[in-house]
Amino acid sequence: MDKEQELKEIAASADNQYLLALALAKRVRSLKSGAPPITDVKGHVLSPADVAMAEFAKGLIDYGLSHGKGAAKSEDPKE
């Protein structure tokens, strides 16, 4: 599956695409800062954005609103 199609499928299944974008951005930043991927990427050279999209597509990352602050909250078990 190409990246554009994968992103469209993730967005289509999201209740709130804005929160999805914020959560993806937060996960990409954490991967760039050295957080380990929580999906199997062995043998593949993927960008942090590709890894984050794969994790969201597989349902490995939950996201939602913080309590009363309106900010995206990633429920990444590695953070």
N, C-alpha and C positions, 0 to 999 in steps of 0.2 A: 504494500500500500504506500502511495506517495505521501509526502508530508502535508500537502494541501488537503488531500482527502481525509487524512487522519485528523487534522485540525477541524475540518468541517464536521466530522462525526462526533468529536468531543464537544464542540460548541452546540451541536444539535441536541445532545443529551443533557446539556446544562440547563438548570432552572434560571440562572442569572449569568449571562455571558460576561458581564462586567466583573463579577466576583471571580469567575473562572480566570479571566485575564490577570487579575491581581494575584490570585493564588499561583498561577503558572509563573508569573514574574518573580514572586517570592521564592519559589522552588528553584528557578534558574539561578537566582543570586546565591542561594545556599549551596547549590552544586558548584558554582564558580568559586565559592569560598572553601571548598574542600569536602563538603558533605558527600558521603558515598551514595551511589545510586541504589535504589531499593528494588530495581528490576535487573534481570540478567542482561548485561551488555558485553559479556565476554566475547572476544573475537571481533568486536565492532568498534570502530572509531566514530563516536557520535558526539555532537555538540551538546552542551548542557541543555539547550532548548529542546533538542531531539529526545534526550533522556527524560526530561520533565514531561514532554508530551506523551511519551510511551508510558510513563508511570500513571498519568491521569487517564489515559486510554484504557489501561488495565484495571482501573479502579483502585489503585494502591494509595492514592492521596485523597483524603476527604477535605472539604473546605466549606466555610460558611462565614457568617458575620460574627465578629467579636461581640461580647455582651455590651450593647449600648454605644459602642464607639464608631460603628460603621466601617471599620477596617477589615480587610480580608484576613482570615485566620486559617493558616495551614495546619492541618492536624497530621503532619508528617511525623511518624514515630521516631525518626532519626534526629529531629531537631529538639 
